[in-house]
Amino acid sequence: MADTVASESNTKGDLPGSVAGDFCTVDIGLHSPGVWGSDGERTFLQYTLPRLQLQLAVIFILTQSLHLLLRRFHLPRLVSEILMLVHIKLTGVFYFNQAGIILGPTILGQLPNIQSALFPLEGDVYLDLLSKIGYIFFIFLSGVKMDPRTVLRTGIEAWTIGVLAVTIPVSGGLVLTIVNQNRIHRYRWPAYKNIIGIQNLFPFPVIASMLVDLKIMNSELGRLALAAALISDLTSNLTATIISYGRLGQMGYASAIMVHSSVLTLGLILFILFVGRPLCLWIIQKTPEGKPVCRFHIILTSLLVLVVVLLTDNAGLNYMYGPFLLGLAVPDGPPLGATLVDRLETLISGLLAPLLVTYCGMKVNLVELYDLKFIGTVWLVLGICLLTKLAAIFIPALICRVPVKDAAALAFVMSGQGVVQMSFYYYNAVNQTFDGETFSMLTTSVLIQAAAANIIVKSLYDYSRMYTGYQKRDIQHTTANSELRVLTCAHRVDDVLAARKVLEASFPRKESPLAVYALHLVELVGRAHPQLIDHQLGQKSSGGTRTQKMIEILSFFEQQYQGVVTVQQFTAMSLTKFMHHDICTVAFNKLASLIILPFHRKWNHQGKMILDSSSLRSINCDVLDLAPCSVGILVDRHKVRRNPSQTYNVGVAFFGGTDDREALAYARRMAQSADVHLTVVRFVPWDIYAGDSQWDAVLDAEILKDTRMQGAHQDNIVYKEERVKDGAETALMIHAMEEAFDLIMVGRRHKEDTPQLLGLSEWNDLPELGPVGDMLAAADLNTPVSVLVVQHQNAKAI
């Protein structure tokens, strides 16, 4: 009878066991019912989702707070992420260290069981999962922003440094492995080999991130480091793969594993090439020109990333390789690459990817150390590998005639460590290749190297000094019968049209030709490598139809003034915060006397302001600080309607000083054209002995005397003086000039005690324009006058 009951029970699908309802259940609280719905048995920290949200909030807030403090010492964000949650176990109590008073024993240490409540062991799985997802998409975006074709365009200098930087350390690592094969315990042998292998990596994302932190990505050193790092990254990954398969081939019993892994790896590559790449090209074809990729296609691409991760893991590879290869297969730049970076970059790079570093920091224990002998071996190997990498970069750089300080800075940049090395360390710790103390030492080494590299590079390489000792390059010292070299910068088609109007007024002729260097500025989106494209060499820009239209406008200008005007056009693709490097570099290399920058405000035909860009304003301010020559900011109102006239009326408001003299020198050059009518208005204080210094007064008198003499021979030059008591009277006179001229030229800087400008500085909203330029560039001013605010070449650059 009992057998019959048991049989009936089994036929109904019951689990084995004679007790009905014998189930193991786990009550996992996911959502908190809230304060009013709580039954009092659980706190909100015992529910998974609220606890995870609180963990992310604590990690993000404290990491950012610590970074705000440490960045003053030129330390990267990685240091804050590692330091924040490094914990030490003392007397059986966990507390957070290196995060200051907030996470130390002073505050949180006084609260009982804070570690177990906020970061319980059962909650690790969720942080681990989020950090891995974030890192997967971080590596994918890093691949998207990389352009492998750049390798083919780099020079012999980058190839030499990039290849030798890999081959020398890898050879040294093989020698270390052979020499110490019998000295390292077999239990520690896998960890020893993996440490050497990881140290010989040159991850491009880490180096690019370091250059951004140091603000030298667009400098000469930054471009060389990016090119060499791209070559080193691809070479080191290829070398590591070959070595791994070679080791598998040496094992007789592992031949089947090697074949299986090779077939799956080949299948993964074929999937990316014949499924992933065509899918990306199909998405680009479906996207209208000039428009971003739609949301559905972004979701589809993200799903493809997860599928590739699944295939990579089943192939026996580290899960990061698949997303990286897929990222390389995605065409960089707009529309797909740019949209992916725009939609995912903030969340991934700002929160989820750094979570991996923070999570690793939580696993560091710097007190419970047992095998001190192997720990010493680990630090010795790390030191030897670091010195080998530094030498492998520094010596080839010297051979390529890189200056000593720059070569040393390049070595520390390319030897830097970051999130990629941390991911490899964590991967090996999960696989139990590294034990806890080895992982702690390696994480600490990343912290030390990242901090030290930033500080050392900052002290060795100062881009602001690159123009020191540069000869005088301005209009005052350019003779009337010599070539005038002008660099014009443009973000929009309107900028080119405005600059062309000023260039036409500059009166190019055979005795004094005009050399124009046009730099079209395009924001770098969806790419990691900045580009400076020279269109004279046949290089094509990917800036789209807008850039092509700007090129055509200036090409027609060159044809119109054939024989007296030469135009060389460039396109700079870089991050907005680094565009001033491109501008100053081109001006420096081309020996320009004047840089013309577009103003950050734009007006429409009715005189209403339609654009006020803070990023463009920041570019202009940075150029004013670093420029190797004179600079002019062009406030363009050519769209505002005015009665057409055959004569181009130019006015100069002269108060005295080096900037005013530079503006007047440029205006006098324009006045050599019969189509330009120049009026120089000198504002004189009631007290003729107040204001400029004696030497400035002499120089002012000299250039004004030459202007009057030039006006005596030319009917299109008028000189007059206006006596003013203070800034209020000056403002009235300036506003009276607005309706009379097409272009007003003013100097940017004047002495604070200039009586003609007394009181105007208190109302100056745009210091980069000076008090007079600020008045003329007011947002509510709807007169059709354009303004050129001139700054003479900085004295520190002479």
GIZI-V936879 format. One line per field, one symbol per residue. burial: + if it has 9 or more other ideal C-beta (glycine too) atoms within 8 Angstrom, else -. A space follows every 10 residues. Layout:
BEGIN
burial=???
END
This chain:
BEGIN
burial=-----+--++ ---------- --------+- -+-----+-- -+-++-++++ ++-+++-+++ -++++++--+ +---++++++ +++++++++- ----+++-+- -+++--+++- ---++--+-+ --++-+++-+ ++++++++++ ++++++---+ +--+--++++ ++++++++++ -++--++--+ ---+---++- ++++++++++ ++++++++++ ++++-++++- ++++++++++ +++++++-++ --+-+--++- ---++-++-+ ++-++-+++- +++--++-++ +-++--+--- -++---++-+ ++-+++-++- ++--+-+-++ ++++++++++ -+++++++++ ++-++--++- ++++++++++ +++++---+- ---++-+++- ++-+++-+++ ++++-+++-+ -+---+++++ ++++++++++ +++++++++- ---+-+++++ +++++++-++ ++++++++-+ +-+---+--+ --++++---- ---+++++++ -+++++++++ +++-++++-- -+++++++++ ++-+++++++ +++-+----- +-++-+++++ +-+++-++-- +--++-++++ ++++++-+++ ++++++++-+ -+++++++++ +++---+--- -----+++++ ++++-+++++ ++++++++++ -------+++ ++++++++++ ++++++++++ ++---+++++ +++++----- ++---++-++ --++-+++-+ +-----+-+- -+-+-++-++ +-++--++-- ++++++++-+ ---++++-++ ---+-+-+++ +++++++--- +-++++++++ ++++--+-
END
